[in-house]
């Protein structure tokens, strides 16, 4: 009897230790997970990886950014376990085995140099949808006077992404076009595009919100300004359209449906074929459940509960 009690006490200690560390006694997860792709999803994926490894220290996670196109190609080819994709998945990609699971939301915003001579007009008037089209698609607007109907004759220096990416695809989609239709000087990556605009007083570009706002302060990145969209097309930014000053403000606006979609969009983990197994499946399930508490603090928007449930059902 004494030996039985001792055995029970030992088991209780083991179970208690496992529960305190967040590890389920009956579930031992180990292995390696590789991810590549969208700059938009990269910061959140890194945060998730750090938190996941605290619970499952025997899992190694390698993450690299390189654009949504690379993430999709790497996932379909089997180069990585998970591709990070920040645009819709095309039918031909689905036919080739892409299996998308939505994990969060964010958006793409227009950015200009903070010292732009037309900055005051940009902030008070914003950009109408047709101005965005005539800057990036047709090239019709070559000066701020044309874009804003002001007296500023300064030229517009347009920047776009050179890599296949969700940000460019979703920005072009707002004008009913695709990434290859966008005009401008091509720059690789979200950080590169933000830096190009920051260095060019007449520059204008677009960024995922995670690169337009500082992760720590939640304020706009020094040297650039996020340009409002004139949603009601009345030539000015009304109070209900003015939600760009901080990352928290625009995240709330996206969650409430105030910011248009596109350029707001869902972000995806993409695997090759259905039902990823082992550590990969555990990581995705965790991201859709416990991992959601890190979404908003990281500057992203959580999916609705019913959407999260439907994505979990895919696993």
Steps between C-alpha positions, in 0.01 A plus 500: 500500500782733594673427168176574310462838674860586418444417132185716489683794658783473245248498214324806642831687523581416136155610382521822701840584353371442149194719557704788643732500201204498259588154365231236496635184657348282229621722215870517418568715196840526341655553159578783261264742325608722210314808376566754224311771320304818563668792673152588627471182706867469597494704827194316632640162398823579688300597809296182477813289458660647811190438710443150360857396580450605861233230523668247272877553535581193290358665188736701280340767277682672213332803338609712205329789319515540124153593378173312464601365159804329646295362789249347261768353273695358794187341650381338176849370419544359849796725579328613819226362723303826501486779246396843630265661248340845520263483204227277363611155387456453125303205354810364325685500834218303659521249214874466568438403862490830688287467814433845654401564860415859597668600828462881534424825316684822423506766226715695257520880526637781283810670639678823407815675614429707812674801344302490176412859394136390460483315833241731659265461204561125497400472864192723479376398154623142485513297181186425303474156344542647151816679614648169615413348163647794306822496703575126498307361203455751217785735590274792409576690820863607506477796740334562833298778336330239282451249781366748756370786286732746670766746383796276593689423179746263666541167321374170639771235536315170500635184665372144481619151596737311272436160664186290455306596810158527654536871580539591133229259390247634750594864430446446127173317567358817659514645147372178344845397373789262578854554625651499151280802414658719769734779391796638694859434592522142623638435849543162668310433819288700742797643694669602175196682367447692827868601495481614136208732579672623815806601295305675220322823592262459204454126547173311541454127545298244694577277796346234715395673822765308693769693312326840493472512881763447767450168680581643844347850499214416257561841340576555132859416406722806524548668163182373333131581532208267442268666246123476562262377231210733420238229529193714426676684216409849627848649478578501872566263785196507728531411872360150441770441234784623720637188671862484383700678769592186695507129426238435767261741326528342156487146640172590672369658177582186300332279761188720480494488120573872457807441284422356154569140405716497297746634609405331830548123463536162667841343558559128442714209602523275193602135512540244222196278502244455774555404860854603592635264763710503814657824622375695196139415572545572871652841425215602267237382748671695777516814282123479443426455871743606774711694251215740423567691823822629342332623180368841610803594716718427196302748288278255311127427501356175631259307283137470618432198721291328236782542248756360744272201559465432127878520454557261790256257342733481199753330725 
